[in-house]
Amino acid sequence: MPLKRAVLALLFVSLAGLFSGCAPVGSVGVVESIRATPESGAYIEGVPFFPDRSQMCGPAVLASVVRFLGGTGGATDARLFEDISRAVYREKLKGALLPDMLAYARAAGFNAEVYVGSFEDLKQRLKSGRPLILFINLGLDIYPVGHYIVVTGYSDAEQAVVAHSGLDRDRVYGYTELESAWRKTGYSTLLVTGGPLSDSVDR
Amino acid sequence: MNWVKSWYFKQIAIVLALAVLCIGAVPARSLAYMVGAELVSGTDTEISNDRAQDLETVQRTLESKIVAKRLSDLGLSTDEVTERLESLTDADLHHFASQLESLNPGGGLVSGIGAILIILLLVLVALKMTDRKIIIK
């Protein structure tokens, strides 16, 4: 009987994990904590937030970073989001692929690279003012649910990162939660640099 | 006539034997010579470079195939796969071939049918584990 209970608990946790990916969590405390104790983390102010309409997390995070770097000239946010969506969103896949995100960023005049990230690398990039796009898996290994987030800060004190994710601006992901979801994509990380404001990013 | 023929062929045989002896006695110096050290090292470098290039080509080909198959499995057409492969650098290809999980589409939502199937499966497993049955009357 204990075995059955354990299996049931595991199933419940799996289900909860599968569908809790976009559940909003309060972020104000973490951001305030970073501001109060900057030595324990970093937070990049002013990363534009594009709410992710259904299945549009790829275009949303790319638009955030492109706009943050001052790209796309005078296009309105809506126009920018529409352009990126048209370029990277694939209806038949119900989502966006990293190769398309790379191709869009490069075609728009940015430097873009995809690589195997790590928490150390993430912290270093955030400290130097560079938001990173992470590709995470909110589902299971056997049933992946790919999701893009753009990380804007971290706090070692709170053991958490903050990221624009889905409909949540500065959503909080605990290190453990992020590690679990990020590991399932091989820690895939997209770094976009360059653009008109690139020189003012490093500080 | 026979003695004339015999004598005639003996002379030819002697001349031929002497000619072969003379030719064989001449050392064939042009067939062997020392190769300079600089030439050897240059050749090694060239071979090494060729080998490295060959390996890179093989690696890129294999990685292209792996990535192409993955993209094709996702449902992309041949043209769409080719277009994406052409846009990738060697480093990109290496990453995607090494981390195939990163080639899943990111949409952030569980598709409806997939979610229903998973829920159904998990519920059935849960019912089985608790020895419960659903009886429809």
Interface residues (C-beta under 8 A of the other chain):
Chain A: K4 V7 L8 L11 S14 L15 L18 F19 G21 C22 D52 S54 Q55 M56 C57 G58 R90 K92 L93 K94 G95 A96 L97 L98 P99 D100 L102 A103 R106 E113 V114 Y115 V116 F135 N137 L138 G139 Y143 P144 V145 G146 H147 Y148 G166 K184 T185 G186 S188
Chain B: L71 L74 G75 R84 S87 L88 A91 D92 H95 F96 S98 Q99 E101 S102 L103 N104 P105 G106 G107 G108 L109 V110 S111 G114 A115 I118 I119 L122 V125 A126 M129 T130
